[in-house]
Amino acid sequence: MDEKTIIQRLSIKYNLPIQKIEEIVYYQFKYVAEVMKAGKFEHIRLPYLGKFHVNPRRLKHLNERSANNNGE
């Protein structure tokens, strides 16, 4: 079953407009994108999906790489 079908079924089941259901379904991904764009590299916990975080070694590597590029 594809996502459009699921959204349509939820719309019918809860008697809500499709746009509202899409807003609800996609909000969590929009939130994650906003946190990532902020560049703070905070931990993000999504219920029933898990906790997402940046590997500290990768962050260190990213910071070192950024410092090297700024020095050139």
C-alpha positions in Angstrom: 0.0 0.0 0.0 1.5 3.4 -1.0 1.5 6.5 1.2 -1.3 8.3 -0.9 -3.6 5.4 -0.2 -2.8 5.4 3.5 -3.4 9.1 3.7 -6.7 8.8 1.9 -7.9 6.0 4.2 -6.9 8.1 7.3 -8.8 11.1 5.9 -11.9 9.0 5.5 -11.5 7.2 8.9 -11.1 10.4 10.8 -13.3 12.6 8.6 -10.5 15.2 8.1 -9.3 16.9 4.9 -6.4 15.2 3.0 -4.3 18.3 3.5 -4.6 18.1 7.3 -3.7 14.4 7.3 -0.6 15.1 5.1 0.4 17.9 7.5 0.2 15.5 10.4 2.0 12.7 8.7 4.9 14.8 7.4 5.3 17.0 10.4 7.9 14.8 12.1 10.1 14.8 9.0 9.8 18.6 8.7 10.8 18.9 12.3 13.9 16.7 11.8 14.9 18.7 8.7 14.6 22.0 10.7 16.8 20.7 13.5 19.4 19.5 11.0 19.4 22.8 9.2 20.0 24.6 12.4 23.4 22.8 12.6 23.3 22.2 16.4 23.5 18.5 15.9 21.1 17.8 18.7 19.7 14.3 19.5 16.2 13.8 18.0 13.8 11.3 19.3 10.8 10.2 17.2 8.3 8.1 19.0 8.1 4.5 17.6 11.0 5.2 15.2 14.0 5.8 17.6 16.6 8.3 18.7 18.8 9.8 16.0 22.1 11.5 16.7 25.3 12.5 15.1 28.3 10.3 15.7 30.8 12.4 17.8 33.7 11.2 15.6 32.0 12.3 12.5 31.2 15.7 14.0 34.9 16.1 15.1 36.0 15.2 11.5 33.5 17.7 10.1 34.7 20.4 12.4 38.3 19.7 11.5 37.6 19.7 7.8 35.7 22.9 8.1 38.7 24.5 10.0 41.1 23.3 7.4 39.0 24.7 4.6 38.8 28.1 6.3 42.6 28.3 6.8 43.3 27.9 3.1 
